[in-house]
Amino acid sequence: MLLRGNLHAHTTFSDGVRTPEGLVGEYERLGYDFLAITDHFDHDNLVHPDYEETIAALESGLLIFRGIYLNSVPTSRLPADAAAALFDALVAFIKQGLRTVLVAGLVVAAGAFLAGPSVTAVRIRGAFTRGLGRIRHGGEQAGVRTGPVGTWTYAHRRALRISAVALAVLVFVFWGQPTALVAIVIAILLLVVLGLVELIGSRPPSQPEAAGHP
């Protein structure tokens, strides 16, 4: 679900052109979902005693919250070292989020490419399948067979692949704080599971044709 909003808006209490009520009404008409009011703390008009009460009393269907300029907060409200620590924490959170989104995007793009119809993708899938086929064939020659489990896996291989991908997506989405490392580990585990599906799956032996009756 995507929300539409503005994270930087001023009112007439600082250098804006609309009162708080007028500003909220304007964004309601535009169909926004949230609004951050970021009046300057060091602006002359902000000494108005009714500012905090006016902002707190705003009634709207919008999600309204206050934004502040950390470098302009008076030390009586927030010490400089605390403001710097808060800024560092916000920047670290944003960087981690961007890295996670980038890695997840690359994983999805790579998966979409390998699942596509291009010549390179087909060759890669073919090499992957042939490599696993050789391993399975070597195991069968050594007396290792998957039996009914392999036959069942082969018959349901498409459903198993889809289930594995869906499970990987759900794990990533519902992970408390996913990081780039989490995305990479989930992608690797997904590849292992898909490889096992191909490795275990064994084509059932072809049935001999029934002899014709004279």
C-alpha positions as CSV (number, residue, x, y, z in Angstrom):
1,M,0.0,0.0,0.0
2,L,1.5,3.4,-1.1
3,L,0.7,6.6,0.8
4,R,0.9,10.0,-0.7
5,G,2.3,12.8,1.5
6,N,4.6,15.8,2.0
7,L,7.5,15.7,4.5
8,H,8.3,19.4,4.3
9,A,5.7,22.1,4.7
10,H,5.7,25.5,6.5
11,T,2.9,27.5,7.9
12,T,2.5,31.3,8.7
13,F,4.1,30.6,12.0
14,S,7.4,30.6,10.2
15,D,7.9,31.5,6.5
16,G,4.9,29.7,5.0
17,V,1.9,31.4,3.2
18,R,-0.9,29.4,4.8
19,T,-2.2,29.0,8.3
20,P,-2.0,25.5,9.8
21,E,-5.7,25.0,9.2
22,G,-5.4,26.3,5.6
23,L,-2.3,24.1,4.9
24,V,-4.1,21.0,6.1
25,G,-7.2,21.8,4.1
26,E,-5.2,22.3,1.0
27,Y,-3.5,18.9,1.3
28,E,-6.9,17.3,2.1
29,R,-8.2,18.7,-1.2
30,L,-5.2,17.3,-3.0
31,G,-6.0,13.8,-1.7
32,Y,-2.8,13.4,0.4
33,D,-2.6,10.8,3.2
34,F,0.0,12.5,5.5
35,L,1.6,15.8,6.1
36,A,4.7,16.8,8.1
37,I,4.7,20.4,9.3
38,T,8.3,21.6,9.5
39,D,8.3,25.2,10.7
40,H,11.6,26.6,11.7
41,F,12.3,26.6,15.4
42,D,14.5,29.6,15.2
43,H,12.1,31.8,13.2
44,D,10.9,35.0,14.9
45,N,7.2,34.0,14.6
46,L,7.7,30.8,16.4
47,V,7.8,32.6,19.7
48,H,4.0,32.7,19.4
49,P,2.7,31.0,22.5
50,D,-0.2,29.3,20.7
51,Y,1.9,27.5,18.1
52,E,2.2,24.1,19.9
53,E,-1.4,24.2,20.9
54,T,-2.5,25.2,17.4
55,I,-0.6,22.3,15.8
56,A,-1.8,19.8,18.4
57,A,-5.4,20.8,18.0
58,L,-5.5,20.3,14.2
59,E,-8.3,17.9,13.2
60,S,-8.0,16.1,9.9
61,G,-8.3,12.8,8.1
62,L,-4.6,13.3,7.3
63,L,-1.8,11.7,9.4
64,I,-0.2,14.9,10.7
65,F,3.2,15.0,12.5
66,R,5.9,17.5,13.3
67,G,9.2,17.7,11.5
68,I,12.2,19.6,12.9
69,Y,15.5,20.9,11.6
70,L,18.1,19.3,13.9
71,N,20.6,22.0,13.2
72,S,18.2,24.7,14.3
73,V,16.8,23.2,17.5
74,P,17.6,25.4,20.5
75,T,19.9,23.6,23.0
76,S,17.3,24.2,25.6
77,R,15.0,21.8,23.7
78,L,17.6,19.3,22.4
79,P,21.3,19.2,23.2
80,A,23.6,19.4,20.2
81,D,25.1,15.9,20.8
82,A,21.7,14.4,21.1
83,A,20.6,16.0,17.8
84,A,23.8,14.7,16.2
85,A,23.2,11.2,17.5
86,L,19.6,11.3,16.2
87,F,20.8,12.5,12.8
88,D,23.4,9.7,12.6
89,A,20.7,7.1,13.5
90,L,18.4,8.4,10.8
91,V,21.1,8.4,8.2
92,A,22.2,4.8,9.1
93,F,18.6,3.6,8.9
94,I,18.2,5.2,5.5
95,K,21.5,3.8,4.2
96,Q,20.6,0.3,5.4
97,G,17.1,0.5,3.8
98,L,18.6,1.6,0.5
99,R,21.1,-1.2,0.5
100,T,18.4,-3.7,1.3
101,V,16.1,-2.4,-1.5
102,L,19.1,-2.4,-4.0
103,V,20.0,-6.0,-3.2
104,A,16.4,-7.2,-3.2
105,G,15.9,-5.4,-6.6
106,L,19.0,-7.1,-8.0
107,V,17.9,-10.5,-6.9
108,V,14.4,-10.0,-8.4
109,A,15.9,-8.7,-11.6
110,A,18.3,-11.6,-11.8
111,G,15.5,-14.1,-11.2
112,A,13.3,-12.5,-13.8
113,F,16.2,-12.6,-16.3
114,L,17.0,-16.3,-15.7
115,A,13.3,-17.2,-16.0
116,G,13.0,-15.3,-19.3
117,P,13.1,-16.6,-22.9
118,S,16.4,-15.0,-23.8
119,V,19.1,-17.3,-25.4
120,T,21.5,-16.6,-22.5
121,A,18.8,-17.5,-19.9
122,V,17.9,-20.7,-21.7
123,R,21.5,-21.7,-21.9
124,I,22.1,-21.0,-18.2
125,R,19.0,-23.0,-17.2
126,G,20.1,-25.8,-19.5
127,A,23.6,-26.0,-18.0
128,F,22.2,-25.9,-14.5
129,T,19.7,-28.8,-15.4
130,R,22.4,-30.8,-17.1
131,G,24.8,-30.4,-14.2
132,L,22.3,-31.6,-11.7
133,G,21.3,-34.4,-14.1
134,R,24.9,-35.7,-14.2
135,I,25.0,-35.6,-10.4
136,R,21.8,-37.6,-10.2
137,H,22.9,-40.0,-12.8
138,G,26.2,-40.6,-10.9
139,G,24.3,-41.2,-7.7
140,E,22.0,-43.7,-9.4
141,Q,25.0,-45.6,-10.8
142,A,26.4,-45.7,-7.3
143,G,23.1,-47.2,-6.1
144,V,21.6,-44.1,-4.6
145,R,18.0,-43.7,-5.8
146,T,15.2,-41.4,-4.6
147,G,12.4,-43.9,-5.3
148,P,8.8,-42.8,-4.9
149,V,9.9,-39.5,-3.4
150,G,11.9,-38.7,-6.5
151,T,9.0,-39.6,-8.8
152,W,6.5,-37.5,-6.7
153,T,8.9,-34.6,-6.7
154,Y,9.3,-34.8,-10.5
155,A,5.6,-34.9,-11.0
156,H,5.0,-31.8,-8.7
157,R,8.2,-29.9,-9.5
158,R,6.4,-26.9,-10.9
159,A,4.2,-26.5,-7.7
160,L,7.3,-27.0,-5.5
161,R,9.2,-24.3,-7.4
162,I,6.3,-21.8,-7.0
163,S,5.9,-22.7,-3.3
164,A,9.6,-22.2,-2.7
165,V,9.6,-18.8,-4.3
166,A,6.5,-17.7,-2.5
167,L,7.9,-18.8,0.8
168,A,11.1,-16.9,0.2
169,V,9.1,-13.8,-0.6
170,L,7.0,-14.1,2.6
171,V,10.0,-14.6,4.8
172,F,11.6,-11.5,3.4
173,V,8.5,-9.4,3.7
174,F,7.7,-10.5,7.2
175,W,11.3,-10.4,8.5
176,G,11.4,-7.9,11.3
177,Q,14.3,-5.7,10.0
178,P,15.5,-7.2,6.7
179,T,19.0,-6.2,5.7
180,A,21.0,-6.7,2.5
181,L,22.6,-9.8,4.1
182,V,19.2,-11.3,4.9
183,A,18.2,-10.8,1.3
184,I,21.3,-12.5,0.0
185,V,20.9,-15.4,2.5
186,I,17.3,-15.9,1.5
187,A,18.2,-15.9,-2.2
188,I,21.0,-18.5,-1.7
189,L,18.7,-20.7,0.3
190,L,16.0,-20.4,-2.4
191,L,18.6,-21.5,-5.0
192,V,19.5,-24.5,-2.8
193,V,15.9,-25.5,-2.5
194,L,15.3,-25.2,-6.2
195,G,18.4,-27.2,-6.9
196,L,17.3,-30.0,-4.6
197,V,13.9,-30.1,-6.4
198,E,15.8,-30.7,-9.6
199,L,18.2,-33.1,-8.1
200,I,15.7,-35.3,-6.2
201,G,13.1,-35.3,-9.0
202,S,13.4,-38.5,-11.0
203,R,11.5,-39.1,-14.2
204,P,9.3,-42.2,-13.9
205,P,10.4,-45.1,-16.1
206,S,8.5,-45.3,-19.3
207,Q,5.9,-48.0,-19.4
208,P,6.4,-50.7,-22.1
209,E,3.7,-50.7,-24.8
210,A,1.1,-53.4,-24.3
211,A,1.5,-56.2,-26.7
212,G,-1.2,-56.4,-29.4
213,H,-3.7,-59.3,-29.4
214,P,-3.7,-61.6,-32.4
